[in-house]
Amino acid sequence: MTFIVSLAHFCEVHGPSMIMCTQAVEKPEELENFYSPQLSESQFCQSCMLKIPYAEEFAENLHFISTQFPTYTERYSSLRQTIVRVFTAETNADLSKPIMFGNSKHGYSIALSFSLLDKTARGSERKYSIIVTSNWEEDLINNYTFILTNLNQVVGNILRSARMVQKQLNLSADDLHNNGTYLRRSAGLPKAKSMVEILKDENFFLKIHMWAAFMLDTLIKQKEPNDT
């Protein structure tokens, strides 16, 4: 794992969860080793599930593939630990500020968290984070400005899209923060809802894949001269 880009959220049912991860693959014959195992949809809720067509991007000799989670157990375990820390131990009171943390065992990460208003969620909001992870802390430090600039841009685009949807649906701030709506729902249970539904954008995950592929391509190319 040189670099990996992940989209995660705090699911009301499953807790800190991985929605999507994008990785670079050098050899086409190795692509099948990166596909997520075929698990029953009953193991995921709509908030956790990645639903996109086959998403693969090409750039010279690199292939970029996005899946629900990594195939390799060790890599999945490391990213899982990172995501749990993002939503628990490493939380930042100001979501607009990035956090950087890690260790040699699970890798080093820069994460930028954000929340989307949704009156059907507990507390009327859903929390997410986009995370860039590397095995080496130096790689993140050397590319910190580039990574943070792009994280701010993609999160900013997501928040703007969410505000446009809210405006189109005529959702007032009072409605969005009215916990009574949540409590009056049938059975009083949180409703699982995908980001595709929240943002009203069927191509949302494809857009995130294209952005993550650009990020990885740039980071890998910037790293290559240092390795020669």
Backbone as CSV, one residue per row, in Angstrom:
resi,resn,N_x,N_y,N_z,CA_x,CA_y,CA_z,C_x,C_y,C_z
1,MET,0.853,-1.199,0.000,0.000,0.000,0.000,0.880,1.237,0.000
2,THR,1.008,1.897,-1.133,1.735,3.152,-1.180,0.804,4.274,-0.756
3,PHE,-0.282,4.463,-1.496,-1.332,5.411,-1.126,-2.677,4.733,-1.334
4,ILE,-3.658,5.130,-0.550,-5.027,4.663,-0.742,-5.961,5.776,-0.294
5,VAL,-7.059,5.962,-1.032,-8.048,6.985,-0.703,-9.336,6.294,-0.270
6,SER,-9.877,6.678,0.873,-11.076,6.032,1.407,-12.170,7.047,1.703
7,LEU,-13.409,6.618,1.517,-14.582,7.377,1.944,-15.248,6.570,3.038
8,ALA,-15.419,7.178,4.205,-15.992,6.465,5.347,-17.095,7.295,5.979
9,HIS,-17.897,6.658,6.822,-18.929,7.401,7.544,-19.250,6.696,8.850
10,PHE,-19.958,7.421,9.700,-20.415,6.823,10.955,-21.851,6.384,10.750
11,CYS,-22.026,5.086,10.579,-23.348,4.526,10.330,-24.110,4.393,11.636
12,GLU,-25.385,4.758,11.629,-26.208,4.679,12.834,-26.484,3.240,13.247
13,VAL,-26.289,2.305,12.316,-26.528,0.892,12.592,-25.220,0.142,12.849
14,HIS,-24.198,0.404,12.013,-22.966,-0.371,12.062,-21.764,0.383,12.640
15,GLY,-21.954,1.633,13.036,-20.836,2.400,13.584,-19.887,2.862,12.496
16,PRO,-18.613,3.138,12.819,-17.642,3.575,11.804,-17.537,2.542,10.691
17,SER,-17.798,2.951,9.449,-17.864,2.002,8.331,-17.165,2.542,7.098
18,MET,-16.622,1.639,6.331,-15.987,1.974,5.064,-17.017,1.894,3.947
19,ILE,-17.138,2.956,3.151,-18.057,2.955,2.019,-17.316,2.615,0.734
20,MET,-16.110,3.154,0.577,-15.405,3.034,-0.697,-13.917,3.248,-0.480
21,CYS,-13.103,2.475,-1.184,-11.664,2.722,-1.164,-11.124,2.608,-2.580
22,THR,-10.182,3.458,-2.922,-9.592,3.480,-4.262,-8.109,3.194,-4.148
23,GLN,-7.642,2.241,-4.971,-6.258,1.822,-4.939,-5.658,1.824,-6.340
24,ALA,-4.348,1.917,-6.411,-3.629,1.835,-7.683,-3.091,0.418,-7.850
25,VAL,-3.230,-0.109,-9.068,-2.739,-1.449,-9.385,-1.825,-1.337,-10.599
26,GLU,-0.617,-1.839,-10.487,0.356,-1.680,-11.560,0.161,-2.685,-12.696
27,LYS,-0.261,-3.912,-12.374,-0.357,-4.963,-13.384,-1.812,-5.372,-13.596
28,PRO,-2.288,-5.343,-14.854,-3.685,-5.699,-15.137,-4.055,-7.085,-14.627
29,GLU,-3.121,-8.033,-14.702,-3.428,-9.397,-14.279,-3.668,-9.502,-12.772
30,GLU,-3.318,-8.439,-12.043,-3.524,-8.448,-10.597,-4.836,-7.788,-10.166
31,LEU,-5.578,-7.241,-11.124,-6.797,-6.509,-10.781,-7.791,-7.351,-9.991
32,GLU,-7.945,-8.627,-10.411,-8.940,-9.461,-9.743,-8.601,-9.699,-8.273
33,ASN,-7.347,-9.513,-7.912,-6.955,-9.684,-6.509,-7.421,-8.531,-5.632
34,PHE,-7.884,-7.437,-6.260,-8.287,-6.249,-5.511,-9.801,-6.112,-5.394
35,TYR,-10.551,-6.983,-6.068,-11.995,-6.877,-6.001,-12.494,-7.289,-4.620
36,SER,-13.532,-6.603,-4.145,-14.123,-6.965,-2.858,-14.799,-8.328,-2.960
37,PRO,-14.750,-9.139,-1.920,-15.477,-10.414,-1.916,-16.965,-10.169,-2.121
38,GLN,-17.639,-11.106,-2.763,-19.072,-10.990,-2.981,-19.820,-11.361,-1.700
39,LEU,-20.261,-10.351,-0.984,-20.995,-10.575,0.254,-22.470,-10.271,0.053
40,SER,-23.297,-10.899,0.846,-24.737,-10.676,0.766,-25.070,-9.227,1.101
41,GLU,-26.002,-8.646,0.339,-26.406,-7.268,0.606,-27.036,-7.119,1.984
42,SER,-27.484,-8.237,2.559,-28.081,-8.170,3.886,-27.055,-7.786,4.951
43,GLN,-25.767,-7.889,4.612,-24.716,-7.532,5.560,-24.433,-6.033,5.569
44,PHE,-25.053,-5.294,4.654,-24.862,-3.864,4.576,-26.220,-3.167,4.622
45,CYS,-26.234,-1.927,5.104,-27.435,-1.109,4.978,-27.192,-0.129,3.840
46,GLN,-28.216,0.628,3.457,-28.069,1.566,2.350,-26.990,2.612,2.629
47,SER,-26.809,2.975,3.897,-25.808,3.977,4.236,-24.394,3.466,4.016
48,CYS,-24.191,2.155,4.169,-22.852,1.563,4.074,-22.517,1.066,2.678
49,MET,-23.514,0.833,1.852,-23.304,0.105,0.610,-22.759,0.975,-0.512
50,LEU,-21.779,0.429,-1.228,-21.249,1.068,-2.429,-21.982,0.489,-3.631
51,LYS,-22.679,1.332,-4.373,-23.444,0.875,-5.532,-23.039,1.680,-6.758
52,ILE,-22.077,1.158,-7.493,-21.640,1.806,-8.726,-21.365,0.736,-9.771
53,PRO,-21.397,1.123,-11.057,-20.971,0.172,-12.083,-19.492,-0.135,-11.911
54,TYR,-19.000,-1.081,-12.661,-17.573,-1.419,-12.638,-16.779,-0.148,-12.861
55,ALA,-15.970,0.227,-11.904,-15.274,1.514,-11.950,-13.771,1.307,-12.003
56,GLU,-13.190,1.537,-13.169,-11.760,1.355,-13.333,-11.237,2.448,-14.256
57,GLU,-10.146,3.055,-13.879,-9.573,4.155,-14.647,-8.151,3.791,-15.045
58,PHE,-7.749,4.221,-16.230,-6.418,3.893,-16.719,-5.580,5.154,-16.871
59,ALA,-4.302,5.052,-16.527,-3.369,6.154,-16.702,-1.988,5.542,-16.904
60,GLU,-1.545,5.532,-18.167,-0.281,4.915,-18.535,-0.271,3.459,-18.059
61,ASN,0.650,3.085,-17.166,0.747,1.699,-16.712,0.012,1.430,-15.409
62,LEU,-0.733,2.404,-14.937,-1.446,2.232,-13.682,-2.938,2.024,-13.919
63,HIS,-3.535,1.238,-13.060,-4.976,1.032,-13.067,-5.484,1.474,-11.698
64,PHE,-6.619,2.141,-11.688,-7.188,2.605,-10.427,-8.542,1.944,-10.244
65,ILE,-8.689,1.273,-9.124,-9.901,0.506,-8.900,-10.538,0.903,-7.575
66,SER,-11.863,1.080,-7.602,-12.615,1.428,-6.401,-13.520,0.268,-6.012
67,THR,-13.472,-0.099,-4.736,-14.268,-1.203,-4.226,-14.862,-0.815,-2.870
68,GLN,-15.744,-1.664,-2.372,-16.338,-1.412,-1.053,-15.257,-1.395,0.024
69,PHE,-14.344,-2.348,-0.047,-13.238,-2.406,0.895,-12.127,-3.265,0.288
70,PRO,-10.902,-3.189,0.811,-9.793,-3.961,0.248,-9.980,-5.464,0.436
71,THR,-9.458,-6.222,-0.520,-9.534,-7.671,-0.423,-8.589,-8.213,0.626
72,TYR,-7.383,-7.677,0.659,-6.377,-8.205,1.577,-6.758,-7.936,3.031
73,THR,-6.732,-8.984,3.834,-7.161,-8.896,5.230,-6.357,-7.878,6.023
74,GLU,-5.041,-7.891,5.847,-4.189,-6.978,6.601,-4.491,-5.525,6.253
75,ARG,-4.695,-5.258,4.957,-4.989,-3.895,4.531,-6.351,-3.446,5.038
76,TYR,-7.329,-4.342,4.961,-8.663,-4.021,5.473,-8.608,-3.711,6.962
77,SER,-7.879,-4.541,7.712,-7.769,-4.346,9.149,-7.146,-3.000,9.485
78,SER,-6.113,-2.615,8.736,-5.453,-1.336,8.989,-6.387,-0.166,8.707
79,LEU,-7.098,-0.226,7.572,-8.017,0.855,7.232,-9.196,0.900,8.203
80,ARG,-9.616,-0.269,8.646,-10.701,-0.327,9.626,-10.296,0.389,10.910
81,GLN,-9.083,0.135,11.382,-8.585,0.798,12.573,-8.497,2.309,12.369
82,THR,-8.071,2.715,11.177,-7.967,4.138,10.860,-9.333,4.807,10.910
83,ILE,-10.333,4.164,10.313,-11.681,4.731,10.264,-12.286,4.831,11.666
84,VAL,-12.084,3.817,12.472,-12.588,3.866,13.849,-11.968,5.048,14.591
85,ARG,-10.671,5.267,14.412,-9.992,6.375,15.082,-10.509,7.727,14.594
86,VAL,-10.806,7.820,13.298,-11.307,9.077,12.739,-12.598,9.504,13.429
87,PHE,-13.477,8.545,13.706,-14.780,8.886,14.268,-14.842,8.783,15.785
88,THR,-13.720,8.428,16.402,-13.723,8.317,17.865,-12.554,9.084,18.465
89,ALA,-11.401,8.449,18.511,-10.252,9.029,19.217,-9.681,10.273,18.559
90,GLU,-9.775,10.369,17.225,-9.128,11.475,16.525,-10.111,12.543,16.045
91,THR,-11.291,12.576,16.598,-12.288,13.546,16.150,-11.848,14.978,16.434
92,ASN,-12.279,15.885,15.559,-11.940,17.303,15.688,-13.238,18.082,15.868
93,ALA,-13.289,18.953,16.855,-14.509,19.737,17.097,-14.866,20.589,15.887
94,ASP,-13.862,21.040,15.160,-14.069,21.829,13.949,-13.871,20.921,12.752
95,LEU,-14.995,20.487,12.130,-14.919,19.538,11.028,-14.211,20.095,9.801
96,SER,-14.071,21.423,9.725,-13.407,22.014,8.561,-11.892,21.871,8.643
97,LYS,-11.399,21.422,9.803,-9.962,21.265,9.999,-9.565,19.798,9.789
98,PRO,-8.462,19.544,9.090,-8.017,18.162,8.872,-7.358,17.594,10.116
99,ILE,-7.253,16.288,10.160,-6.498,15.631,11.220,-5.465,14.722,10.563
100,MET,-4.309,14.601,11.183,-3.247,13.733,10.683,-2.768,12.860,11.824
101,PHE,-2.694,11.562,11.605,-2.309,10.636,12.657,-1.845,9.338,12.009
102,GLY,-1.371,8.414,12.827,-1.007,7.104,12.316,0.167,6.491,13.037
103,ASN,0.561,5.309,12.557,1.707,4.604,13.099,2.237,3.652,12.036
104,SER,3.364,3.034,12.324,4.013,2.172,11.341,3.218,0.893,11.065
105,LYS,2.348,0.504,11.993,1.573,-0.723,11.819,0.380,-0.529,10.900
106,HIS,-0.393,0.542,11.108,-1.630,0.754,10.351,-1.508,1.827,9.275
107,GLY,-0.338,2.443,9.151,-0.172,3.481,8.154,-0.481,4.856,8.712
108,TYR,-0.163,5.875,7.929,-0.367,7.263,8.343,-1.447,7.891,7.457
109,SER,-2.276,8.723,8.066,-3.447,9.233,7.346,-3.671,10.723,7.558
110,ILE,-4.224,11.353,6.525,-4.775,12.704,6.617,-6.263,12.560,6.325
111,ALA,-7.106,13.023,7.239,-8.554,12.879,7.077,-9.240,14.231,7.200
112,LEU,-10.249,14.428,6.383,-11.077,15.623,6.469,-12.520,15.168,6.603
113,SER,-13.128,15.498,7.723,-14.491,15.050,8.000,-15.503,16.138,7.661
114,PHE,-16.746,15.717,7.470,-17.832,16.656,7.174,-19.146,15.983,7.523
115,SER,-20.186,16.749,7.603,-21.508,16.196,7.895,-22.526,16.730,6.901
116,LEU,-23.525,15.913,6.617,-24.622,16.288,5.732,-25.912,16.315,6.540
117,LEU,-26.650,17.390,6.422,-27.923,17.508,7.123,-28.949,16.563,6.515
118,ASP,-29.651,15.861,7.377,-30.675,14.930,6.923,-31.656,14.709,8.064
119,LYS,-32.893,15.132,7.888,-33.873,15.072,8.974,-34.266,13.647,9.343
120,THR,-33.921,12.660,8.507,-34.258,11.274,8.840,-33.159,10.592,9.644
121,ALA,-32.064,11.303,9.922,-30.951,10.727,10.674,-31.015,11.136,12.139
122,ARG,-30.374,10.366,12.978,-30.286,10.718,14.392,-29.490,12.012,14.531
123,GLY,-30.059,12.996,15.228,-29.393,14.285,15.352,-29.492,15.122,14.094
124,SER,-30.245,14.663,13.099,-30.478,15.382,11.843,-29.215,15.586,11.012
125,GLU,-28.190,14.740,11.212,-27.002,14.841,10.382,-26.323,13.488,10.249
126,ARG,-25.599,13.339,9.146,-24.817,12.135,8.899,-23.358,12.544,8.745
127,LYS,-22.474,11.822,9.416,-21.060,12.198,9.458,-20.235,11.328,8.511
128,TYR,-19.329,11.985,7.778,-18.482,11.306,6.805,-17.040,11.789,6.940
129,SER,-16.139,11.077,6.298,-14.744,11.502,6.264,-14.090,10.949,5.010
130,ILE,-13.234,11.753,4.388,-12.416,11.292,3.269,-10.980,11.224,3.770
131,ILE,-10.338,10.091,3.525,-9.051,9.805,4.146,-8.022,9.414,3.096
132,VAL,-6.852,10.007,3.169,-5.720,9.621,2.324,-4.699,8.955,3.237
133,THR,-4.332,7.715,2.900,-3.448,6.924,3.755,-2.216,6.478,2.989
134,SER,-1.092,6.445,3.682,0.159,5.957,3.109,0.903,5.138,4.157
135,ASN,1.774,4.254,3.689,2.610,3.500,4.616,3.652,4.378,5.290
136,TRP,3.981,5.479,4.622,5.080,6.302,5.098,4.621,7.712,5.437
137,GLU,4.906,8.136,6.652,4.518,9.465,7.111,5.155,10.551,6.260
138,GLU,6.375,10.325,5.814,7.088,11.315,5.006,6.341,11.637,3.720
139,ASP,5.700,10.623,3.130,4.954,10.850,1.890,3.796,11.812,2.104
140,LEU,3.138,11.702,3.248,2.027,12.608,3.537,2.539,14.015,3.826
141,ILE,3.618,14.113,4.579,4.173,15.426,4.913,4.643,16.149,3.649
142,ASN,5.335,15.430,2.771,5.848,16.045,1.544,4.738,16.499,0.605
143,ASN,3.580,15.866,0.698,2.457,16.192,-0.195,1.276,16.802,0.560
144,TYR,1.538,17.318,1.737,0.456,17.787,2.607,-0.397,18.863,1.943
145,THR,0.237,19.867,1.345,-0.516,20.968,0.721,-1.392,20.467,-0.410
146,PHE,-0.829,19.616,-1.272,-1.598,19.057,-2.395,-2.784,18.245,-1.887
147,ILE,-2.538,17.377,-0.921,-3.604,16.526,-0.386,-4.705,17.361,0.257
148,LEU,-4.315,18.308,1.104,-5.315,19.106,1.805,-6.110,19.979,0.845
149,THR,-5.439,20.549,-0.145,-6.139,21.367,-1.139,-7.224,20.561,-1.835
150,ASN,-6.881,19.342,-2.223,-7.846,18.507,-2.940,-8.940,17.974,-2.019
151,LEU,-8.604,17.669,-0.779,-9.637,17.251,0.169,-10.641,18.380,0.397
152,ASN,-10.126,19.597,0.562,-11.021,20.747,0.754,-11.913,20.964,-0.467
153,GLN,-11.364,20.768,-1.655,-12.144,20.981,-2.876,-13.262,19.954,-3.012
154,VAL,-12.939,18.682,-2.788,-13.963,17.656,-2.974,-15.030,17.750,-1.889
155,VAL,-14.633,18.020,-0.648,-15.625,18.178,0.430,-16.468,19.419,0.174
156,GLY,-15.837,20.501,-0.286,-16.579,21.711,-0.609,-17.621,21.461,-1.682
157,ASN,-17.266,20.671,-2.701,-18.213,20.345,-3.771,-19.389,19.526,-3.236
158,ILE,-19.086,18.587,-2.347,-20.148,17.761,-1.761,-21.116,18.622,-0.950
159,LEU,-20.572,19.518,-0.141,-21.419,20.373,0.696,-22.261,21.329,-0.150
160,ARG,-21.680,21.843,-1.222,-22.453,22.725,-2.115,-23.588,21.955,-2.782
161,SER,-23.305,20.738,-3.203,-24.350,19.911,-3.825,-25.468,19.629,-2.824
162,ALA,-25.088,19.361,-1.579,-26.091,19.090,-0.547,-26.970,20.304,-0.302
163,ARG,-26.357,21.493,-0.280,-27.146,22.712,-0.066,-28.107,22.954,-1.220
164,MET,-27.683,22.651,-2.431,-28.556,22.818,-3.597,-29.758,21.882,-3.494
165,VAL,-29.517,20.648,-3.074,-30.611,19.688,-2.929,-31.581,20.156,-1.852
166,GLN,-31.049,20.625,-0.738,-31.901,21.117,0.343,-32.757,22.283,-0.128
167,LYS,-32.153,23.169,-0.919,-32.893,24.319,-1.436,-33.996,23.877,-2.378
168,GLN,-33.687,22.904,-3.239,-34.681,22.406,-4.187,-35.845,21.723,-3.479
169,LEU,-35.541,21.081,-2.352,-36.579,20.378,-1.599,-37.292,21.281,-0.601
170,ASN,-36.851,22.567,-0.567,-37.444,23.553,0.344,-37.364,23.102,1.799
171,LEU,-36.205,22.566,2.161,-36.006,22.132,3.538,-35.439,23.287,4.347
172,SER,-36.157,23.693,5.364,-35.688,24.789,6.192,-34.733,24.279,7.259
173,ALA,-33.957,25.168,7.799,-33.018,24.788,8.856,-33.763,24.238,10.061
174,ASP,-34.936,24.815,10.351,-35.722,24.333,11.487,-36.161,22.886,11.283
175,ASP,-36.562,22.572,10.035,-36.990,21.210,9.740,-35.833,20.242,9.886
176,LEU,-34.670,20.655,9.377,-33.515,19.766,9.385,-33.018,19.488,10.787
177,HIS,-33.236,20.423,11.715,-32.753,20.238,13.072,-33.866,19.857,14.046
178,ASN,-34.982,19.489,13.489,-36.107,19.129,14.337,-36.026,17.649,14.695
179,ASN,-35.498,17.366,15.874,-35.355,15.974,16.291,-36.700,15.292,16.491
180,GLY,-37.766,16.098,16.618,-39.085,15.502,16.760,-39.449,14.680,15.539
181,THR,-38.982,15.126,14.372,-39.229,14.371,13.144,-38.609,12.997,13.258
182,TYR,-37.381,12.970,13.768,-36.691,11.686,13.938,-37.448,10.789,14.914
183,LEU,-37.890,11.366,16.031,-38.534,10.571,17.069,-39.898,10.060,16.641
184,ARG,-40.551,10.784,15.709,-41.885,10.363,15.284,-41.844,9.301,14.196
185,ARG,-40.651,8.980,13.690,-40.571,7.978,12.633,-41.048,6.634,13.159
186,SER,-41.528,5.807,12.269,-42.022,4.501,12.681,-40.926,3.706,13.357
187,ALA,-41.243,3.107,14.480,-40.342,2.283,15.290,-39.210,3.070,15.904
188,GLY,-39.129,4.357,15.609,-38.089,5.185,16.180,-36.691,4.786,15.771
189,LEU,-36.536,4.093,14.629,-35.235,3.624,14.183,-34.671,4.554,13.121
190,PRO,-33.340,4.730,13.070,-32.735,5.560,12.038,-32.936,4.951,10.655
191,LYS,-33.078,5.794,9.666,-33.274,5.325,8.305,-31.937,5.293,7.576
192,ALA,-31.589,4.145,7.027,-30.359,4.035,6.253,-30.550,4.754,4.917
193,LYS,-29.579,5.561,4.545,-29.715,6.328,3.314,-28.349,6.530,2.681
194,SER,-28.239,6.200,1.409,-26.977,6.336,0.685,-26.700,7.797,0.350
195,MET,-25.413,8.124,0.153,-25.058,9.474,-0.271,-25.641,9.789,-1.649
196,VAL,-25.842,8.754,-2.454,-26.477,8.946,-3.763,-27.867,9.530,-3.580
197,GLU,-28.595,9.019,-2.600,-29.951,9.503,-2.328,-29.927,10.887,-1.689
198,ILE,-29.016,11.100,-0.754,-28.943,12.388,-0.069,-28.601,13.507,-1.042
199,LEU,-27.657,13.242,-1.956,-27.187,14.266,-2.903,-27.959,14.249,-4.216
200,LYS,-28.865,13.294,-4.372,-29.659,13.168,-5.607,-28.745,13.109,-6.836
201,ASP,-27.702,12.278,-6.734,-26.707,12.195,-7.802,-26.330,10.728,-8.016
202,GLU,-26.865,10.122,-9.067,-26.591,8.713,-9.346,-25.121,8.463,-9.670
203,ASN,-24.427,9.502,-10.113,-23.020,9.352,-10.495,-22.053,9.776,-9.388
204,PHE,-22.564,9.949,-8.168,-21.710,10.461,-7.101,-20.462,9.609,-6.901
205,PHE,-20.623,8.295,-6.758,-19.472,7.447,-6.481,-18.513,7.381,-7.670
206,LEU,-19.041,7.490,-8.871,-18.161,7.540,-10.043,-17.309,8.809,-10.013
207,LYS,-17.910,9.916,-9.605,-17.163,11.169,-9.512,-16.068,11.066,-8.446
208,ILE,-16.399,10.441,-7.323,-15.401,10.260,-6.267,-14.275,9.358,-6.758
209,HIS,-14.637,8.337,-7.528,-13.604,7.447,-8.091,-12.654,8.225,-8.999
210,MET,-13.200,9.047,-9.892,-12.366,9.816,-10.810,-11.461,10.775,-10.047
211,TRP,-11.994,11.406,-9.016,-11.188,12.325,-8.211,-10.087,11.571,-7.467
212,ALA,-10.438,10.429,-6.862,-9.459,9.642,-6.125,-8.369,9.112,-7.051
213,ALA,-8.749,8.713,-8.278,-7.759,8.236,-9.247,-6.779,9.352,-9.603
214,PHE,-7.299,10.562,-9.777,-6.421,11.716,-10.050,-5.456,11.936,-8.891
215,MET,-5.971,11.871,-7.674,-5.137,12.048,-6.495,-4.022,11.015,-6.454
216,LEU,-4.380,9.758,-6.613,-3.386,8.682,-6.546,-2.368,8.790,-7.665
217,ASP,-2.838,9.091,-8.861,-1.937,9.217,-10.005,-0.893,10.305,-9.748
218,THR,-1.338,11.452,-9.251,-0.427,12.561,-8.979,0.546,12.219,-7.850
219,LEU,0.038,11.634,-6.779,0.889,11.296,-5.641,1.949,10.265,-6.013
220,ILE,1.559,9.269,-6.791,2.501,8.223,-7.191,3.581,8.784,-8.119
221,LYS,3.168,9.642,-9.046,4.138,10.236,-9.971,5.117,11.151,-9.251
222,GLN,4.632,11.862,-8.243,5.517,12.732,-7.475,6.492,11.936,-6.622
223,LYS,6.125,10.719,-6.275,6.962,9.877,-5.432,8.058,9.192,-6.244
224,GLU,7.781,8.863,-7.503,8.701,8.082,-8.317,10.121,8.633,-8.386
225,PRO,10.344,9.957,-8.616,11.712,10.453,-8.705,12.515,10.226,-7.431
226,ASN,11.835,10.202,-6.280,12.534,10.000,-5.016,12.978,8.558,-4.803
227,ASP,12.405,7.666,-5.612,12.720,6.246,-5.430,13.793,5.761,-6.402
228,THR,14.257,6.669,-7.268,15.235,6.266,-8.265,16.625,6.683,-7.837
